[in-house]
Amino acid sequence: MNIIVCIKQVPDVTEVSWDPETGSLIRKGIPSIINPNDKNAIEAALQLREMNGGEVTVISMGPSQVEEALREALGMGVDRAIQLTAKQFAGSDTWATAYTLGLAMKKIGQYDLIICGKEAIDGMTAQVGPQLAEYLGLPQLAYAMHIEVVDSKVRVKQKLGDLDRLLEAPMPALITVEREAYQPRVAPMDTILEAYGKEIPVWKPDDLNGEVENFGLTGSPTKLRKVYTPKLIKGKIEMLEGGPEDVARKFIGKLKEKYIL
Amino acid sequence: MDFNLSPESKMMVKAAKDFCEKEIGPIIDEIIEKDDYPDDLLLSFAKARMLGLNIPKEYGGVGTTNLNTILITEELGKTGSVCAYPMLMNNSTAETIDYWGSEDVKKEFLPPLCDGSAYASTAFTEPGTGSDPRALTTTAVPDGSDFIVNGTKRYITGGNKKGYGVFYFKDEALKGEKGDVTAFIVDKSSEGYTTSAPWNLMGLEGMNCVDVFLNDVRVPGSSILGERGNGFKILLRWIAGERIQQAAYMVGLGQAALDESVKYLGERVVGGKPMGFMQGFQWMLAEMKGRLEACRYLTYRAACLQDEGNAIDIDSSELKVFVIPAIQEITRMALQIHGSYGYSKEYKVERLFRYAAHAGVVASSSEINKTIAGSALLKSRR
């Protein structure tokens, strides 16, 4: 069984700065990590390989330092890695990212499952996985808590609030994995050493046979108008005391005082 | 010597940090409370391939450098606990077996030490001796192709855990000769092998350090490590490597003490400002950091010397003479910075301070290392 895992390299900070022109993240000088949720996706793929055999390929689009994330994934035990790096890919929104990844999937050709993390901690759109499934015309099974392969079909236990759903689809299919599922393993030391002996091919637009205007910022239908940090409003906090009815009455009175009611 | 760590070294350190957070952090308190570590801890180390780090792959090891091993050990030291002891003991014992053992010995004993199915021990110390081979009283008497061993070994880490230990005995057949100590690999489940309850040691709760009682234990001659009569030489080489490993662990511990201090000084408020604004504390931090970096690079240097195939007996002694008191002082300063909280078991620095205290007497005392390093200087003048 051949599995492809899509990963994203994200900044390892909670506060980031933005390029006001493009609305893109400024990554310079900020340490990067594999998007935490994507590590769950890698772990899911490794466990499926351990049960069903086959090969796990990890793929990532990003600047040249994305190689670091791919090496880390190899260190966790994936078999091979593919890097998508070119200046034409820069500034991609979720659509352009899914388009580029989709072309790469077509180039890879043979796969049974594509697994993604549910969402990235920087953008938090949770769109790339589903968009990639749409682009490739694959069944999509999102928010997976558990994955198993039975009789050439994939079954996913999905958590939706208080509901658990059991989904089944023919393969190939695309799955997105929840943060709580498949806690990533500690990269074994011998696999880390092997990871640095492996070659990582770098694919560029010419390798993907795509439409140039669909790549990167020019191919992105989402245009960020403005990125800003909301201003915090400072003021005094007044605690209303008493029983529920009394406090409600006082609260209504305060709202009237301020002409809110 | 290149002070820039390779990307794979950095990733190994990252993996070791990840291991500490996932596998060690959640069980530290339980280990201290129960004064025992869980049996599957060694298997967790094996799964992360942290056993047999510098053992060749053909015997089940990872085959990496001493420097990488030291970097991983440093990360484990930041936990300031005995949790890494089973791993450290397996690695140093396996390295000794790999260096001195015959092909058959390596094939038999290295794989279980690398896959976590056996806990290693090293047993030289006895109730009446810690460093003097002439004072050993445990004996090995030939009996056909086997040996019968008798006596008591003291402070044997993991002596009560299943697996193998390198034991040093007076070889009775060599009595009167210059070298009469022979190293044997003893199966800790042998008939006649029993242990005491663990010693209650300051800062080392859960280390499983026991006395071992050997009562007519039969050990096959095929379990002899190296040449007969060469035991003390084997011990000295093992203990030199142990000193570097210990220094790395202590560097990690010192880093943890510094990190805790920086955090505390940034959070504790005095006169409306974080306490770190006071110059006196800034000076303390600067001293701690300077000493720590010196210890770190001396330790890396010693590991690089090992990787280059140099003898490290003198250098590792010099390392111990410098590193151990420096780190002990760093933990003392960390405790002082924390004031009364530093004495509370709720705060990590209390554990770091107690843990650091053992390093001056374990893996040969600081004083004996001064003698080794100092006398070497005088010998070099002759």
Interface residues (C-beta under 8 A of the other chain):
Chain A: E68 R71 E72 G75 Q183 V186 A187 P188 M189 D190 T191 I192 L193 A195 Y196
Chain B: S6 P7 E8 M11 M12 K14 A15 D18 F19 K22 E23 K47 A48 R49 M50 L53 K57 V62 G63 T64 N68 I72
